[in-house]
Amino acid sequence: MGGASVRKRIGSRPNAIEYLNKVKLIKATGEGVIAKSAKERTRTKDEIDNGITVNQLCDGYLAHIQSPTNPDRPSDQLSPVQRIKAIREVFGDRSAISIMPFEIRTWLMGMGKKPATLNRYRSVFSSVYRHAKEEGKLTVNPIRDLKQFKVELPHPRWMQPDEEDRLRAVLGKWIEECPANHKLNKLYLRSHPIELTIALGTGLRKGNQYALRWDRHVDFSNREFHLPPSMTKTGKALKIPMVAAVHEALREMREIQREIEEIQSEEAGRILQRMLADGRVFHISENREWWKEALKEAKIKNLRWHDLRHTFASRLMASSKNMAIVKEACGHGSIATTTRYAHVNSEQLRDAMEKSQI
């Protein structure tokens, strides 16, 4: 046992023989937990697994990811909770070891969601079981035997310059048409062009952008964003330079928040929940509502917020012509990922082909 002896009071000789045989079985099969202290119990796989429900596993996992002392605490605290709620509704009262892989696949397929979304539910469910195994509460993980759903990657899409012009014109019109006496609403609308500028100027993933906090992630002195390992897909800290347009946009965002605080202190009781930043750079964590409305008014189709990240990579590739720079800026784990994001658009391709004929 790791070179350390553990003295335990077993009782009668038959009990001692039974205990010794249990230890030998666990060592031979690897299925179970051998006590490392006098207070712990040596337990076989069946003794560990029996009686634990999926609800109990979910409780333990949520406590783990929500703990403020957890250095790997995920920045996205909303999505796991929503997905675990769905898991509880179907499997919550079931014994954890009774869940079969085919049941999980049937449930996922019945949700009517896209393959990529189903894989996210699968990942959370697997994390729940994996955490229980790490805690010695369980020895099985049925999700491991469940293949991921095949995801057909969509054709790369990025924002064209004329689309950006139309979108910014719409956002500007909203600000201009907002009545002067609706001060808080006007400040809320002024935030939208800034959100767009930050996305196009940093290539940040949506979840990371809206999780930014002034004190943790924004370094004005060195003009950098600092993302901790918990906020990156590679699990490595990331520094993103703050270009001039982004720096100016952030300064305006701070001014907007200062004005909000002044208005709210002057007008006691008139506080809009959506305008509470609580140390965050942006007031909101989800921009779907205004983004969808703005795209519709600007007559822009099939553009997701994530496509702004594609746009950032594409523009950076066009200007730098250096794949390594794009990889570093986007925080990609491999150059293979960069090749997908840093594609060349049709106009760039046409220009290059024309020049090759000269």
N, C-alpha and C positions, 0 to 999 in steps of 0.2 A: 504494500500500500504506500508507494512513493518513498520507501525506505524507512517509514516510521511505524512503530508498533502501536497497536491500539488494544488496551486492556479492557475487556468487557466481562461482566458477570452474566453467565449464560444460565446457570441453574444445574439441573440434573445432567448426568452423562448422556442420556438419549437426546436431550435438548441441545447439548453441545455438539453431538455428532450431526444432528439435523442442521444446526447452524453452519458447521464446517462444510457440509455437503452443499448448502445454499451458496456459500462463498465460492466453492469450486465451480458450481454451475454458472454463476455470474461471470467468473473469470474466463471460463471456457467459451461461453456464448456471447459475452459482452452485453447481455441484455439484463440490466438491473443496476443497482447502486450499492456499492460496498461502503459500510460506515467508515468514516475517517476520524471519528471521535467517539467517546463513550456514550454521548447523548444521542448520536445519530442511530438510525436503524438501517440494517442491511435489508434491502428489499429486492425481490425479483421483479421482472417485467410486469407480471400479472398483479402483484401487490401494489405496484406504483399506479398502474393504469386504471384499476377498478374503482368505480365510484366518482370519478372526476367528470364534470359536465363541461360542455362547450362554453356555457355561461361563465363558469369559474376560470376557464382559460382566458376568455375575453377580458374579464375583470383584471387578471394579473398582467396581461399585455398592455391594457390601457394605463394601468398604474405605472408601468415601466416607461412607456413613451411620453407620459405626461409629467413625470417627475422632474421638478426643476433642478435636481442634483444629477440628472442623467446627462453626461457630456455628449451623448449621441442623440439627444432629444431632437426629433425631426421638426423642421420649421413649419411644416404643414400639419397642423393639429386638427384640421377640420375633416379632411378626406378619410383618414383612418376611422374616425368616430362614425361617420356616415356608413362606411362599408361594414364595420363591425355591427352596427345596428341591423343591417340587412341580414348578416350572418346569424345573429341572435334570433331573429324572427322565425327562421327556418330550422336551425339546429340547436338553439340555445339550451333547451332542456334535455337534449340527448347526451348519453354517455360519450365522452370524447373518443374512446376506443371503438365505439360502434359505427362511427362514420366511415363510409366506404368511398373510395375515389369516384366510382361511377355515380354516386348520389350527388357529389359536389358538381360533377360535370353536367348532370341533368338539370340541377338547380341553376347553374350559370347559363346554360343554353336557353333556359326558359325565361331569362330576364329580358331578352329582346334587345340587348345592347351590343355595341360594336366589339369585335374581338379584342382590341387594345384595352377597352374598358373592362371586359371580362377578365383579362390577364391581371389587371390591377386588383380586382376583387380576389382573385386567386392568390396573388402575392400577399395581401393582407392576411388572408386565412392561413396561409403557410407560415407567416411570421408569428401568428398567434400560437401555433403548435411548436414552432422552433423555440420560441421563448420558454414555453412550458418545459421542453426537453432540456434546455440550458439550466433551468431551475431545478431539475431533477424530479419534476412532477409527472412526467410522461416519458414514454420511450418510443412512441410512434408519431408519425406525421403522414397521414394519408394523402396530403396534397402533393407530396414529393413524387408520388406515382402517377400524378395527373399531368399530362403534357400541356404545355401552353397552347393557346389558340393561335393559329397562323394569322399574322397581321400583314395585310397587303399595304405596303407603304404608298401613300398618295403621291401623285405627280407633284414634284417640287413647285411651290408657289411662293412668290415674293411680291412685295409692293412696288409697283412701277412709279416713277417720279410724278406722272400726271395724277395717279391715284392718291399719292400723298398730298399733292396740292389741293385736290378736291376735298379730301378728308379734313385738312386743316382749315379750308374755307368754311366748311360746315361747322366745325368747332368754334371758329371765330364768329360766325353768324349767331350761334347760340349765346355766346357771351354778350355780343352787341345788343341782341334783342331782349336780354334779361332786364327787367325794370330796375332802375337805379336803387329803388327802396328795398329790393330783394337782395340785400347785401350778402347774406350767407350763401344763397343759391348762386349768386354771381361768382363768388369765390370758389364754390364747388365746380362750376363750369370751367373756370380758369385753370383748374387742376388737370383737365383732360389733355390739352396740348402738351403739358409737361410729362404726363404719363407716356404719351406717344414718343416724345423726344428721348426720354430715358430708354425706352425699349429699342428704338432705332440706333441709339448712340452707345449702347452697352452690349446688346445681344443677350441680356439676362432672360432666363426662363421666367414665365409669368409668376409662378409661385414665389420665386426668389425676389422678383421686383417688388411685389406687394407685401413681402415680409421684411423689407429693408427697414432698419431702425437707425436713427441719426447717431446714437452713441456707440453702436456696435459695428456698423457696416460702412459708414460714410466717413472718409478721412479727407477733410477739406485741405489740411496742411500739405499733404503729399498728393492731393488730387487723385485719390484712389478709392475703389470700393474693396472692402475686405470681406470675403465670404468664408465662413468657417467650414470645416469638413462636413458637418451635418447638413449643409445647404448645397452640396455639390454631388453629382451622380458618381464621381470618381472617388469620393471620400477623402479628397485632398483640398486643403485650403486654396483659395483662388483670389488673386489680386487683379482688379480690372481698372485700367487707367481711366481717368475722368477727363474726357475731351472738353474743349471750350464750351460747346453748345450744351452739353450735359451739366457742366459746372454752373453755367448761367441759369439753366432750368431749375437746378436744385436751390440756388439762391432765391429764385422767385418763389419756389415752393415754401421755403422757410418764411418768406415775407407773407405769403398767403396764410400760413398757420399763425403768424403773429397777429394779423388782422382778425382772424377768427377768434382768437383768445380775447382780444380787445372788445369785440362785439358781444361775445358771450358774457364777459364780465360786466359790461354796461347794461345788458338786457338780461337780468337775472331770470332764470327759469326758461329762457328761450334757447335751448340747446338742441341742435339736431344730432341725433345719434350717429348719422353717417359722417358728421364732421369732427368726430372725436378721434384724433390721431394716436393719443396715448404713447407718444415717443416714436411712432412709426412715421416714415417719410410720407406715405400716402394714407388718406382717410379710409380707404376701402381695401378689401382683400379680393374682391371679385368685380370685374368691370364689364361683365357680359351685357348688362342692360344698356349702358350708354354706347358701348362699342357696336352692338347690333343695330341700334337706332341710327348711329352716325354713318355706318356703312350703307344702310338702306337709303338715307337721304343723299349720300354722295354717289349713289348708283355704282357701288363696288360689290362684286359678287365673289363668293367662294374665297374669302380671305379670313383666316383665323388669326388670333393674336399671336400664336406661335410662329406664324409666317413672318412676323416682324424680325424674329431671330434669324430666319432664313435670309431675309433682306439684309440684315446687318452683316452676315457672313459673306453673302454674295458681293455686297458693295466693298467690303474690306478686301476680298480676294481680287476684285477688279482693280483696286487702287494699289495694293501691295504686291500682287502677283506672287505671294509667298504663302504656301500651304501651312508652314510651321507657325507663322504669325496668326493665321486664322484659328488654327488648332489651339494655340495658347489663349487667344482672346475669348474663345467660346468655352474653354475648359473641357475639351473633348478628351476622352481616355485614349483614343487611338486615331490615327490619321485616316482610317477607313471611314469613321463617322464624319470627319471634316469634308471628305470628298462628296458626301451627300448634301451637306448644307452649303458648301461653297461651290455650287454649280455655276455655270456660265449661262446667262440668259440669251435668248434668241438674237437680240440686237448685237450683243458682244460677239456672238458666234458669226453672225452675218458680216460684221466689220472685219473680223479676222480672216474670213474666207475671201472677202473682196481684196484685202491687201495681199493675200497670197497669190492672187492672179496677176498682180502688177509686175 
